């Protein structure tokens, strides 16, 4: 059963001061995440379920629920399309 997403093993992550930089080893492309993208990545790394991300972002960034949902959905879709995230199987 796929319940969550996880960083792809093909991605190297560097958390530097105020930013997160991703390197996809397959494509050799670098990606820089903004503040909200960085927080979403950190939450995914810590095992937070995608279904909980919008609520967390709403609380932490003080945005409207629909703004949080749309932003999280757009970022997760983009990160998956780029091969930076992959589905994780959980029992």
N, C-alpha and C positions, 0 to 999 in steps of 0.2 A: 504494500500500500504506500503510495506517495503522499506524504503529509507535509513535507517541508522542502526547502531548497538549501543547498550548501554551496560554498565556493568550489569551483572546479579544481581538481588537483593540477590542472595545467596553468593555474594562476599563481603568480608570486605576489604577495601583498607587502607593502611597506607603509607602516603608520609613522608618519613624520609629524612632529609637533601638532599642527592644526590641519593636516591633510592626510588623505589616504591615496596611494598610488598603486595601481594594479598593472602587472605585466602578464599578458597572455603569452605563454611560451610557444604555443603553436604558431600564432600569427606574428609574434614579436612586436605587438602593438602595446603601447602604454595608454592607460586611462587614469584620469584624475577625477576623484569624486568631490562634489561640493559638500557643504556641511550636512545637509539632510541625507545625501547619498552615502556619506561616510558613516553616519549613524545607523542607517539601514544595514550597511555591510557589517558593522560591528554587532548589531543585534542578530543577524543571520549567523555570523561566526559563533556567537554564544548559544545558538540553538533555538532562538525565538522563532515560532511558527509564522509563516507569511500572513496567516489570517489575523495575527495579533499586531502586525507592524503598523497598520494605519492608526489604530487606537493609540499606540505608543507615540507615534509621530505627532498625532493631534495633541497629546498631552505635553510632549517635550517642546514642540515648536509653536504651540498655541495657534493652530490653524483650524479651520472649519473641517468637520468630518469628511465632507465630499472632496475637499481639496486634498486632504491626507490620503484618502482612498485612491483618488485619481493619480496622485504623484507616486505613491508606492507601486501601484499597478503598472504605471508607465516605466518606472525604473526597473522593476523586476523583469518585465517583458524585454526591455532593452538589454539588460545584463545576461539574460538567458540567450537571446538572439546572438549576442557577441561571444557566447561560449564561456562567460565568466561565472555563471551559476549553472548548477545542474540539479535535477530532482534527487532527493535523498529518500531512500527506502527506510521506513521504520516499522517495527513489528507491532 
